[in-house]
Amino acid sequence: MKFSLLTIALYAITARAAVTMTRTVTAEPEPEASSEASSTLAVSVSETSSPKGPIVAPLKNEQTFYTTELELGSPGQKFRLLLDTGSSDTWVISKDDTYDCGYGSCDYTGQFTKNQSSSFHETDDDFAFYYLGGNAKGKWAKDTLHMGGASLPDFQFGLADDAFGVDPLTGIVGVGPKSLEFTKNKYPNLPEALKEAGHINKVGYSLYLADEGGHIIFGGYDEAKFDGDLVKHKMTDEKRIQVDYQEVRVDDILCSPEESGDMHALLDTGSTLSYLDDKTLNRVFMKMPVFVGDFLEDQGAYEITCNPPQFDVSFKFGDQNLHINGSDLIIPVSRNWSELDKGCYFGITSANNSNHRNILGGTFLRSVYAVVDLEDKTVSMAPIKKTDDSKVKELS
């Protein structure tokens, strides 16, 4: 499909479930939410290092998503893949896919040549991911993965020999909970495999999404990249990176319905926009100091002036309030997914476009430093500090 603000709306199909990758929606029954909302305790740290220490992987801002680099095979073949907290599998495109990768459309993400790797092993198990307007099909495979100085022999990934998607077509690095893997036989995905190999002490990572790039740190976090203390919140869905919030405000004016109580939201790097229920979204529009224009169906987003007056949108998580500067919610039109000759899109849209799930995507995460602990099922957050300074510590 042509790349749009919907990002890569990927459906992964198994015999039992159909899942939207960047929306993280499954057909499975909803588990009961945790009764614990949040804690003011900061993430626990240890000054002693693991055998190899936290793994720092740089990210690149591709305007509508973030990518990271890794290598697969022996010798290593390089790939640039979309980082997705809303899915749990890693997959790349095979060199055998000559139809979809014609005219250099796969040059940016890379293609895997299996007969050039001495450590490659293809399984007999099929995988199939279905996009909104595209698909990726192939075999599950195993090979050595290299990332951030760490090596993982026999790492399981999907190898697509039939793929059609965005331009440029890109594979995925899924770092969600293991329970979201799209195979009956669960396996150690990237965060779990790093711990099993002794590279990190804990199955978890931190996210720093900046204007030009940023990083994901497996098994650690960067104390220099946030203001104040990290505040810990329990995940309210064991199968997804989901937390509860209670309020949304514009310039300190309440916009979320007073009767709402706890509202669930997925934290998803694979979503360009953030998605809220219509009641809250309409109140946000009413309180903003600028007119929000037409809804563009193909893009799933609203038009807005590129230079609005100053405003602030905040989310309340328990006792923590996290603020987004209004200017960070204005997305310039790209010629790749534009219905306009000029103008901008608003960075929050209707949850009707995300199977009625509230999602805090890139437009939220660029204002927050987040630490995801997949073992203790917590997410710790603090206001982001954009700086070149660094002080990396381990999760423990």
C-alpha positions as CSV (number, residue, x, y, z in Angstrom):
1,M,0.0,0.0,0.0
2,K,1.0,3.6,-0.4
3,F,2.6,4.9,2.9
4,S,0.2,7.1,4.9
5,L,-0.3,8.5,8.3
6,L,-1.9,5.2,9.2
7,T,1.7,3.9,9.2
8,I,2.1,0.2,8.6
9,A,-1.2,-1.2,9.6
10,L,0.0,-4.8,9.7
11,Y,-2.3,-7.7,10.3
12,A,-0.6,-10.9,11.4
13,I,-2.6,-14.0,10.8
14,T,-2.3,-17.3,12.6
15,A,-4.7,-20.2,12.8
16,R,-6.4,-18.5,15.7
17,A,-6.0,-14.7,15.6
18,A,-5.8,-11.7,13.3
19,V,-3.7,-8.9,14.7
20,T,-3.1,-5.3,13.6
21,M,0.6,-4.7,14.2
22,T,0.7,-1.0,14.6
23,R,-2.7,-1.0,16.3
24,T,-2.0,-4.1,18.4
25,V,-5.6,-5.4,18.2
26,T,-6.2,-9.2,18.6
27,A,-9.2,-11.4,18.5
28,E,-8.4,-12.9,21.9
29,P,-10.5,-12.1,25.0
30,E,-9.5,-9.1,26.9
31,P,-7.6,-10.0,30.1
32,E,-8.7,-8.3,33.4
33,A,-6.9,-5.0,34.0
34,S,-4.6,-4.6,37.0
35,S,-6.0,-2.8,39.9
36,E,-2.7,-1.0,40.5
37,A,-2.5,2.3,38.6
38,S,0.9,3.9,39.3
39,S,3.7,4.3,41.7
40,T,6.1,7.2,42.4
41,L,9.0,4.8,42.7
42,A,11.7,5.3,40.2
43,V,13.1,2.4,38.1
44,S,15.5,0.4,40.2
45,V,19.1,0.3,39.0
46,S,22.3,-1.5,39.7
47,E,25.7,0.0,39.4
48,T,27.2,-3.4,38.6
49,S,27.2,-4.3,35.0
50,S,26.0,-7.5,33.3
51,P,28.5,-9.6,31.3
52,K,28.3,-7.1,28.4
53,G,26.1,-4.3,29.7
54,P,23.1,-2.5,28.3
55,I,22.8,-2.7,24.5
56,V,22.4,0.8,22.9
57,A,20.8,0.8,19.4
58,P,20.5,4.2,17.6
59,L,17.2,5.1,16.0
60,K,16.6,7.2,12.9
61,N,13.5,9.4,12.6
62,E,12.0,8.7,9.1
63,Q,9.4,11.4,9.6
64,T,6.5,9.0,10.2
65,F,8.3,6.2,12.0
66,Y,11.6,5.2,13.6
67,T,14.1,2.7,12.2
68,T,17.1,0.9,13.7
69,E,19.9,-1.1,12.1
70,L,20.9,-4.7,12.7
71,E,22.7,-7.5,10.8
72,L,21.7,-11.0,10.1
73,G,23.8,-13.9,9.0
74,S,27.5,-15.0,8.8
75,P,28.9,-12.7,7.5
76,G,26.4,-10.1,8.6
77,Q,23.9,-8.6,6.1
78,K,22.7,-5.1,7.0
79,F,19.1,-4.1,7.5
80,R,17.2,-0.9,8.5
81,L,13.9,-1.9,10.1
82,L,10.9,-0.2,11.6
83,L,11.0,-0.4,15.4
84,D,7.6,-1.5,16.8
85,T,6.6,-1.8,20.4
86,G,3.1,-2.9,19.2
87,S,4.4,-6.3,17.9
88,S,6.8,-8.9,19.0
89,D,8.3,-10.5,15.9
90,T,11.2,-9.5,13.7
91,W,11.0,-10.1,9.9
92,V,13.0,-9.1,6.9
93,I,12.6,-9.4,3.1
94,S,14.2,-12.2,1.2
95,K,16.4,-11.6,-1.9
96,D,14.0,-14.1,-3.5
97,D,11.3,-11.5,-3.6
98,T,12.1,-9.9,-6.9
99,Y,8.6,-8.8,-7.8
100,D,7.9,-6.5,-4.9
101,C,11.5,-5.3,-4.7
102,G,11.8,-4.1,-8.3
103,Y,13.1,-0.7,-9.1
104,G,15.1,-0.5,-5.9
105,S,12.1,-0.3,-3.6
106,C,13.8,-2.6,-1.0
107,D,17.2,-1.0,-1.2
108,Y,16.7,1.1,1.9
109,T,15.5,-1.7,4.2
110,G,17.7,-4.4,2.7
111,Q,17.1,-8.0,1.5
112,F,18.4,-11.2,3.0
113,T,20.4,-13.6,0.8
114,K,20.2,-16.9,2.6
115,N,22.8,-18.8,0.5
116,Q,25.4,-16.1,1.5
117,S,25.1,-17.0,5.2
118,S,26.9,-20.0,6.6
119,S,24.8,-20.0,9.8
120,F,21.3,-19.8,8.1
121,H,18.6,-22.3,8.9
122,E,15.1,-22.2,7.4
123,T,12.3,-23.9,9.2
124,D,9.3,-25.7,7.7
125,D,6.9,-23.2,9.4
126,D,5.1,-20.6,7.3
127,F,4.2,-17.1,8.5
128,A,1.8,-14.6,6.9
129,F,1.3,-11.0,7.8
130,Y,-1.5,-9.1,6.1
131,Y,-1.4,-5.3,5.8
132,L,-4.1,-2.8,5.0
133,G,-3.4,-2.9,1.3
134,G,-0.4,-5.2,1.5
135,N,1.1,-8.4,2.9
136,A,4.2,-10.3,3.8
137,K,4.5,-14.1,3.6
138,G,7.3,-16.5,3.9
139,K,9.1,-18.9,6.3
140,W,10.3,-18.7,9.8
141,A,14.1,-18.9,9.8
142,K,17.0,-18.8,12.3
143,D,20.4,-17.1,11.9
144,T,22.9,-15.0,13.9
145,L,21.7,-11.5,14.7
146,H,24.2,-8.7,15.4
147,M,23.0,-5.5,17.1
148,G,24.7,-2.9,19.2
149,G,27.8,-5.0,19.8
150,A,25.7,-8.1,20.8
151,S,25.4,-11.4,18.8
152,L,22.5,-13.8,19.1
153,P,23.1,-17.2,17.4
154,D,20.0,-19.0,16.1
155,F,17.8,-16.0,16.5
156,Q,14.3,-16.7,15.0
157,F,12.9,-14.2,12.5
158,G,10.5,-14.2,9.5
159,L,11.9,-14.3,6.0
160,A,9.4,-12.8,3.5
161,D,9.6,-14.0,-0.1
162,D,6.3,-12.3,-1.0
163,A,5.9,-8.8,0.3
164,F,3.9,-5.8,-0.7
165,G,3.6,-2.7,1.5
166,V,4.8,0.8,1.9
167,D,7.4,2.7,-0.2
168,P,10.1,2.2,0.9
169,L,9.1,-1.3,1.8
170,T,10.5,-2.1,5.2
171,G,10.8,-5.0,7.6
172,I,10.0,-4.9,11.3
173,V,11.8,-5.2,14.6
174,G,9.1,-6.1,17.1
175,V,9.9,-5.5,20.8
176,G,6.5,-6.1,22.4
177,P,5.7,-8.9,24.9
178,K,6.4,-12.4,23.9
179,S,2.7,-13.2,24.1
180,L,2.1,-11.2,20.9
181,E,4.2,-13.5,18.8
182,F,2.3,-14.7,15.8
183,T,3.2,-18.4,16.1
184,K,1.8,-21.2,18.2
185,N,5.3,-22.2,19.3
186,K,6.5,-19.2,21.3
187,Y,10.2,-18.4,21.1
188,P,12.6,-15.8,22.6
189,N,12.0,-12.6,20.7
190,L,14.7,-9.9,20.7
191,P,14.4,-8.5,24.2
192,E,14.1,-12.1,25.7
193,A,16.9,-13.4,23.5
194,L,19.3,-10.7,24.7
195,K,18.8,-11.7,28.3
196,E,19.0,-15.4,27.6
197,A,22.4,-14.8,25.9
198,G,23.7,-12.9,29.0
199,H,23.9,-9.5,27.3
200,I,21.4,-7.9,29.7
201,N,20.1,-8.5,33.2
202,K,16.5,-7.8,32.6
203,V,14.0,-8.2,29.7
204,G,13.2,-4.6,29.1
205,Y,14.4,-1.4,27.4
206,S,14.1,2.4,27.3
207,L,13.0,4.6,24.5
208,Y,14.3,8.1,23.5
209,L,12.6,9.4,20.4
210,A,14.1,12.7,19.3
211,D,13.6,14.9,16.3
212,E,16.6,13.5,14.3
213,G,16.7,10.1,15.8
214,G,17.2,8.7,19.3
215,H,17.9,5.3,20.8
216,I,16.5,2.1,22.3
217,I,18.6,0.8,25.2
218,F,18.0,-2.9,25.9
219,G,18.5,-3.7,29.6
220,G,19.1,-0.1,30.6
221,Y,18.2,3.5,30.4
222,D,19.9,6.9,30.1
223,E,19.5,9.0,33.2
224,A,20.6,12.2,31.3
225,K,17.7,12.0,28.9
226,F,14.8,12.9,31.2
227,D,13.8,15.5,33.8
228,G,12.8,14.7,37.3
229,D,12.1,11.1,38.4
230,L,10.8,8.2,36.4
231,V,7.3,7.3,37.6
232,K,6.4,3.6,37.4
233,H,3.0,2.5,36.1
234,K,1.7,-1.1,36.0
235,M,0.8,-2.5,32.6
236,T,-2.9,-3.1,32.6
237,D,-2.8,-5.7,29.9
238,E,-0.2,-8.5,30.2
239,K,-0.2,-9.1,26.5
240,R,0.4,-5.5,25.4
241,I,2.3,-2.4,26.5
242,Q,-0.8,-0.7,27.8
243,V,-1.2,1.7,30.7
244,D,-4.1,3.6,32.2
245,Y,-4.7,7.3,32.2
246,Q,-7.4,9.3,33.8
247,E,-7.5,12.8,32.2
248,V,-6.7,14.7,29.0
249,R,-6.4,18.5,29.2
250,V,-5.8,21.3,26.8
251,D,-4.1,24.3,28.6
252,D,-5.3,22.8,31.9
253,I,-8.9,22.6,30.7
254,L,-10.4,19.1,31.3
255,C,-11.3,17.5,28.0
256,S,-11.9,13.8,28.9
257,P,-15.4,12.9,30.2
258,E,-15.6,13.2,33.9
259,E,-17.3,9.9,34.2
260,S,-14.6,8.0,32.2
261,G,-12.5,6.8,35.1
262,D,-9.5,4.8,34.0
263,M,-8.9,4.8,30.3
264,H,-6.5,2.3,28.6
265,A,-3.9,3.3,26.1
266,L,-1.3,1.4,24.1
267,L,2.2,2.8,23.8
268,D,3.1,2.2,20.2
269,T,6.2,3.4,18.4
270,G,4.8,1.9,15.2
271,S,1.9,4.4,15.1
272,T,2.7,7.9,13.7
273,L,-0.3,9.5,15.4
274,S,-2.0,9.2,18.8
275,Y,-5.7,8.0,18.9
276,L,-8.4,9.0,21.4
277,D,-12.1,8.3,21.8
278,D,-14.4,10.7,20.0
279,K,-15.8,12.3,23.1
280,T,-12.4,13.3,24.3
281,L,-11.1,14.2,20.9
282,N,-14.1,16.5,20.2
283,R,-13.5,18.3,23.5
284,V,-9.8,18.7,22.7
285,F,-10.8,20.3,19.4
286,M,-13.2,22.7,21.1
287,K,-10.7,23.9,23.7
288,M,-7.8,24.3,21.2
289,P,-7.0,27.9,20.3
290,V,-7.0,27.1,16.6
291,F,-9.6,25.7,14.2
292,V,-9.1,22.0,13.3
293,G,-10.0,21.4,9.6
294,D,-11.4,18.6,7.6
295,F,-10.8,14.9,8.3
296,L,-9.0,13.3,5.4
297,E,-10.3,9.7,5.1
298,D,-7.4,8.3,3.2
299,Q,-4.9,9.6,5.8
300,G,-6.9,9.1,8.9
301,A,-5.9,12.6,10.1
302,Y,-7.3,16.1,10.5
303,E,-6.0,19.2,8.7
304,I,-4.6,22.0,10.8
305,T,-2.7,25.3,10.3
306,C,1.0,24.9,10.5
307,N,1.5,27.8,12.8
308,P,-1.2,27.8,15.5
309,P,-1.0,29.8,18.7
310,Q,0.8,28.2,21.6
311,F,-1.1,25.5,23.4
312,D,-0.4,22.4,25.6
313,V,-2.0,19.0,25.8
314,S,-1.5,16.9,29.0
315,F,-2.3,13.4,30.1
316,K,-2.7,12.3,33.7
317,F,-1.4,8.9,34.7
318,G,-2.2,8.4,38.3
319,D,-0.5,11.3,40.1
320,Q,1.8,12.0,37.1
321,N,1.0,14.7,34.5
322,L,2.9,14.5,31.2
323,H,2.7,17.5,28.8
324,I,3.0,17.8,25.0
325,N,3.8,21.1,23.5
326,G,1.2,21.9,20.8
327,S,3.9,22.5,18.2
328,D,5.0,18.9,18.6
329,L,1.5,17.8,17.5
330,I,1.7,19.5,14.1
331,I,2.9,17.2,11.3
332,P,4.0,18.9,8.0
333,V,2.6,17.4,4.9
334,S,4.9,14.9,3.1
335,R,4.5,14.5,-0.6
336,N,4.5,10.7,0.0
337,W,1.2,10.7,1.8
338,S,-0.4,14.1,1.0
339,E,-3.8,15.0,-0.3
340,L,-2.8,18.7,0.1
341,D,-0.4,20.9,-1.8
342,K,0.7,22.4,1.5
343,G,-0.4,22.4,5.1
344,C,-0.2,20.2,8.2
345,Y,-1.9,17.4,10.0
346,F,-2.9,17.3,13.7
347,G,-1.0,14.6,15.6
348,I,-4.1,13.2,17.5
349,T,-7.0,11.6,15.7
350,S,-10.0,9.4,16.3
351,A,-9.7,5.9,17.8
352,N,-12.3,4.9,15.2
353,N,-9.2,4.5,12.9
354,S,-7.5,2.1,15.4
355,N,-10.3,-0.4,16.0
356,H,-11.5,1.8,18.9
357,R,-8.3,1.4,20.9
358,N,-6.7,4.5,22.5
359,I,-3.1,4.6,21.3
360,L,-0.3,6.9,22.4
361,G,2.0,6.9,19.3
362,G,4.9,8.9,18.1
363,T,3.3,12.3,18.7
364,F,3.1,11.4,22.5
365,L,6.3,9.4,22.8
366,R,8.5,12.1,21.4
367,S,7.7,14.1,24.6
368,V,8.3,11.3,27.0
369,Y,11.2,9.1,28.1
370,A,9.8,5.6,28.6
371,V,11.2,2.5,30.3
372,V,9.4,-0.7,29.5
373,D,10.0,-3.6,31.9
374,L,8.6,-6.8,30.3
375,E,9.4,-8.9,33.3
376,D,7.7,-6.8,36.0
377,K,5.0,-5.6,33.5
378,T,5.6,-1.9,34.2
379,V,6.2,1.2,32.2
380,S,8.1,4.1,33.8
381,M,7.8,7.6,32.3
382,A,9.3,11.1,32.7
383,P,9.4,14.3,30.6
384,I,12.0,13.9,27.9
385,K,15.2,16.0,28.0
386,K,16.7,16.4,24.6
387,T,20.5,16.5,25.1
388,D,23.7,14.9,23.8
389,D,24.7,14.1,27.4
390,S,24.5,10.5,28.4
391,K,24.5,8.5,31.7
392,V,23.5,4.9,31.0
393,K,22.4,2.6,33.8
394,E,21.2,-0.9,34.0
395,L,17.7,-2.1,34.7
396,S,17.6,-4.5,37.7
